[in-house]
Amino acid sequence: MIRYNDDETSVQISDKKNIPIGVDDSGKPFFVISKIRSNDFYDGKDKSDQFVTTIPDPLGINGETLIGQRRSERSFTGHYAYVPMKSFDEDTVRMLFPLFVRNENLWMLGIVIENIESSDFLLWISEQLEVMYKSAIIAEEERVILDKKLMLNPFAPQELIERHCEFCNIDYRDILENLRVHNGTFAINYKYSFGPIFHKILIVKRKEGAHDVANGIDKDIFYLYELLHSITRQTKDEQDLLDGVSYGMNYGMPRLHRGVHVPSAGASQIHIHSQVLGLVKNSFNTADKLGLICEGYYKKHNRDYLEDYMTLLREANLVIEENNDAILYVPIAQRFNNELQIMLKNPIGNILETTQSSRMSLAKLERLALNLYGHPEINVRSFNTLMYATRFSSDNEFKQRLILSICPRNTIIAFLELSGRYVVDELPWYCAARLNSVKHELSTRGAKKLNIMFIGAHPDDIELGCGGTIKKLKTCGHKVISLIVTDGCAGNRTPDMRAEEARESAGFLGIDEVYFCGIRDSQTRLINLYDVLLYHISRYSPDVIFTHAGLNEHTDHQSINEVVQTIWANRLKTKPHLLLFEIPVYSESEVFSGNVFVDIDIDTKMKAVEKYRSEVTRGSVKLSDVKERAEKRAKELGQQYDYCEAFVYKGRIEELIKVFPFIATVSSHHS
């Protein structure tokens, strides 16, 4: 049990302090969390009302955690202000580029790069820097710095990220040592070695998805564990000095980009990887300290310390997930907000004692933890994982378990160095309740009603591109959100008129919510569209996004397509399905090539479009074009249907079909 003196919790009150961790008279695990009156204050308020909660770490790894009442109750109402960068447009940068690449002006080029909002223009600058480097106009050191700035710009396309990622571009002929390869993972010697035995980097070899943990799969992490096991076994057989390993994944580092935290490559590289360090005999680390606690507990109580601790976690509702071999939980004494730990259930102390089954169990729970971190409500984009394990020479008489700690690095913490105490903002069961709620949402996503967001430039675009599909989705019981970016008022029309038409059409189709961004028609390139769309996408956390294909017909269509795809590629940990639609009344449809199709009721689509009377009356929208385009898309499926809407989907179509079984493809109907 946990005893805690706070009337707002369901646990019992205890005013005892400094009681050693042990068992009570009934043999149950006993642990005391102390709540003590604070003896200082800074704002003149009555200090008698202030308390500090102290939580000693039962694993003996983290010391003690403090949770101040003021700290836990404070609200973060402020936000980083967006700083517009309008000093240089693309033409100006192109004109001044020869001046920017002078040594004394490279700092200014770095600022320009950080504030560019065009993926194509970032590629152009990258190409120019390559030319300047080959011409010896800029040195390699400056080029590396600028390349990193290019890669870390939120608008950087995947090809540019891969081009400048150190791990994506390793020349295998230059690898000092490639001990083993496990299904696309490999090991290299670290260029700045710290270990007397070895210090290696284990890398997921693939490029696609390797820059976002949300795109990874259980097997990516499992293969890293397999490679770790293989390297460790081989090294131990060859060198008698090896007596343990220190292992952990590094992913991203937070940095501020125009008021938004994005991953940064410094000591850590945003490519998914882990590091492993060989430990020699007669050294000492935190896992050795845990071993002493296990030993002392057994000698005093004749009980398995970590078995009792797992019971304690279950009774306190701190467990997030369990599988056959391991348990994922919120530690009682967190070092960081949202810190999670994974412990093997059986007394397996180190990687050499693990089986394939236990390594897969570790990988699955680690993957779940990363999925939880990627949820917008948690929003952790930077973390370390640290492994606490027994020595290879240990007989593990006192049943120590291998533990993996996952530590977010973009939360606000403090550390009292002299007393070994960490300071966080909340009690552990509040954190566990939030994470369990997010886990439930992730587990039911797709099984129940989905959140589906349609993002259109103008009030009629969504119905023109997806009206029939929306009706089908609503019939299936999904929630549909319509985000209309501009007021659509080019010409003699008013925002109120256009909004009224949009609401009528949305009501006819059954759209659950319509939101108007209110940006002037044709001005999406003149405002900070990225922050606007990121806010709404994060706010609704959609499972599926439909938006423009952006085939060079309308500047608003292009802008929205570019920004949504950039956000999807670089900022969303949990990736929604992304589908791109055409606007059948524009000539862009002549070059549009969809790979997935939805058969539709053409009468429903036409009636939804007809609600936009101002467009139909002035001839901007011709219903005959809408019908003819739907007939043409149906013919592309081989006359299976009368009318269809087509979309471009860049993921694995079989995964999309799991969500939308009514999706059709050309191959499925021509085979």
Secondary structure, 3 states (H helix, E strand, C coil): CEEECCCCCCCECCCCCCCCCEECCCCCEEEEEEEEECCCCCCCCCHHHCEEEEEECCCCCCCEEEEEHHHHHCCCCCCCCCCCCCCCCHHHHHHHHHHHCCHHHHHHHHHHHHCCCCHHHHHHHHHHHHHHHHCCCCCHHHHHHHHHHHHHCCCCCHHHHHHHCCCCCCCHHHCCCCCCEECCEEEEECCCCCCCCCEEEEEECCCCCCCCHHHCCHHHHHHHHHHHHHHHHHHHHHCCCEEEEEEEEEECCEEEECCEEEECCCCCCCCCEEEEEEEECCCCCHHHHHHHHHHHHHHHHCCCHHHHHHHHHHHCCCEEEECCCEEEECCCCCCCCCCEEEEECCCCCCHHHCCHHHHHHHHHHHHHHHHHHHCCCCCCCCEEEEEECCCCCCCCCCCCCCEEEEEECCCCCEEECCCCEEECCCCHHHHHHHHHHHHHHHHHCCCCCCEEEEEECCCCHHHHHHHHHHHHHHHCCCEEEEEEEECCCCCCCCHHHHHHHHHHHHHHHCCCEEEEEEECCCCHHHCCHHHHHHHHHHHHCCCEEEEECCCCCCHHHHHHHHHHHHHHHHCCCCCCEEEEECCCCCHHHHCCCCCEEEECCHHHHHHHHHCCHHHHHHCCCCHHHHHHHHHHHHHCCCCCCCCEEEEEECCCHHHHHHHCCCCECHHHHHC
